Amino acid sequence: MRRRVHGNGLVRPRRAVGGGGLWGRLTIVGVTIKERLHKLVDELSDQEADEALRYIADRRSGTILAAFRDAPDDDEPVTIADEQALAEVDADRRAGVARISFAEIKRRHGQA
């Protein structure tokens, strides 16, 4: 199979490895994706590596978390009651009403 090199140095996929289909090994001038990833990981700071590790772990953690991660921010319309509650909070803030922490609300209602 003849590979065609594109202007960006990418090469079309070789035959699929291990049933990889379109996600089979790609090469960039003889370097595999995993080799490129290893090089990039070696260049990360500790903080960047920690963030990357958490990102990858989150992406691989299963369909339930993926459903939450990929869900729209809010798919319900704002109701008149919602708008009234928000207006009440805004009025309280402008009037200088002290905020109450969630822990304090639980304590007051015997759930602490």
C-alpha positions, -999 to 999 in steps of 0.1 A, spaced: 0 0 0 15 33 -10 13 61 15 7 97 5 25 125 24 5 157 28 20 192 31 17 192 68 40 161 71 11 138 80 9 104 63 -22 86 55 -29 57 79 -11 25 73 -32 -6 75 -51 -8 108 -32 -23 136 -52 -45 160 -85 -36 144 -79 1 148 -98 10 117 -95 47 111 -77 50 144 -49 27 133 -14 40 135 -6 73 118 30 83 112 47 116 108 79 111 89 84 77 105 73 87 140 42 71 155 15 90 174 25 74 206 62 84 201 50 120 195 29 118 226 58 105 247 80 134 234 53 159 243 48 145 277 85 147 284 84 184 277 55 192 300 59 209 334 48 190 364 16 211 366 9 206 329 15 169 333 -9 167 362 -36 186 343 -31 163 312 -33 132 334 -65 143 350 -80 152 316 -71 118 301 -84 100 332 -116 119 330 -120 111 293 -115 74 300 -137 71 331 -168 57 314 -201 66 298 -219 80 328 -193 107 334 -191 113 297 -228 119 296 -224 145 323 -194 160 307 -210 163 273 -244 174 285 -255 209 275 -250 236 302 -288 240 307 -315 225 286 -345 239 305 -360 273 298 -359 299 325 -394 301 341 -411 332 355 -405 318 390 -368 315 382 -367 351 371 -385 362 402 -361 343 425 -331 358 407 -346 393 410 -351 387 447 -315 376 452 -303 407 432 -324 430 454 -311 413 486 -275 418 474 -281 455 465 -297 460 500 -267 445 517 -285 414 531 -259 391 546 -253 359 527 -258 326 545 -235 296 538 -249 263 528 -234 248 560 -253 274 581 -286 266 563 -280 229 570 -272 236 607 -303 258 611 -325 230 597 -309 202 617 -290 186 589 -255 194 598 
